[in-house]
Each structure stands twice: as structure tokens, then as C-alpha cells.
């Protein structure tokens, strides 16, 4: 009776954004045909009025398309998810473990409202017993606004590591993505939209 929509392209360009839109349309039609009573969607917590990157805009368009269908939707919007397997969290972990000194472009100092994966799962499961959440858009960012640099240093403290961050005034998303690709297992095409998304 309930379907979760958790599909997103990890390498977002115009073709993959169009594919995401097509998948969302197909999903709403299939849910309607199967007489699903409700869709639960996990989207992105940003200002939708901002000039968004292709990656973030695709997340919002997916939610919009799902809401236009005949099946009621609960859309959760979340910021960075902290937990094993999260690309941004893995980027934090590997950078702190491997790099004692980090030259930090401006995106290191962007703020987010990170939330633990366990808390996201609590919302996704708990909403099943909350009928008042049907048809609603619910923002579930964590209560603390943290810079990416704060999370790096926080992880270092937990690991008893001393790390130095040297700020620079440049944003440099493409160069940063190449660098992260070189020193972590995360690919350039995966990390670039994540770094671009931090701006918003």
C-alpha cells in the first residue's frame, strides 16, 4: 500500500537529469495503476528559489513530478546524511584519515544541517504511523548548522587526530573534484555534483 521512492542519479548531467524525470513519471503512473495508497520520497533540503545546480534541481523536479500524480506523496527534504556509505561522509572520513594538512577551497566553509542516517530511517519508517503526514512536504535537516570544515575537524577529534585546515578564497569545484578523486575512492563524476551542491 506504500511505495518508497529513493532513486537518484549519482552522476548528474542533462541526460541523467532527464532520465530522473522520466523515472519519476513512470513511477507515478505505475503506483497509480497498482493502486498504491501513498508514496514516500526523500528529497533535498535547499532553497528552491536559489540558482540550483543540475544535481539539486533534479531532486526538486523529481519531487514535483511525484506530487503531480494521483497518489498522495509525503516528501522529506534532508540535508547531508551522515552514515556509512554516504558519499559526503566517506569523503570526510578518507580526507581526515589521509591528509594531515588540507588546503581548503571556499566550499569547505559552506553550511549544512547534517542528519544521522538512523534519524532519517526513523522518519521514513515512523511516517507510516502518522497519517497527518500524507500529502505534506517535511524538512528534516539536523538542528545544528555546521560547516563542512567543522565536520572534518569533528571527525578528526573523534579519531584523536590533529589536522590543519588552510582556507583559500576560491570555490574551485572541478579542481576540488579531481583532487578528491585522486585521494579517495569516490569518482570525479560522483563527487563533482556533491561539491557543487554544497554551495546551496
Secondary structure, 3 states (H helix, E strand, C coil): CEEEECCCCCCCCHHHHHHHHHHHHHHHHHHHHCCCCEEEEEEECCCCCCCCCHHHHHHHHHHHHHHHCCCCEEEEEECCEECCCCHHHHHHHHHHHHCCEEEECHHHHCEECCEEHHHHHHHHHHHHHCHHHCCCEEECCCCCCEEHHHHHHHHHHHCCCCCEEEECCCCCHHHHHHHHHHHCCCCHHHHHHHHHHHCC
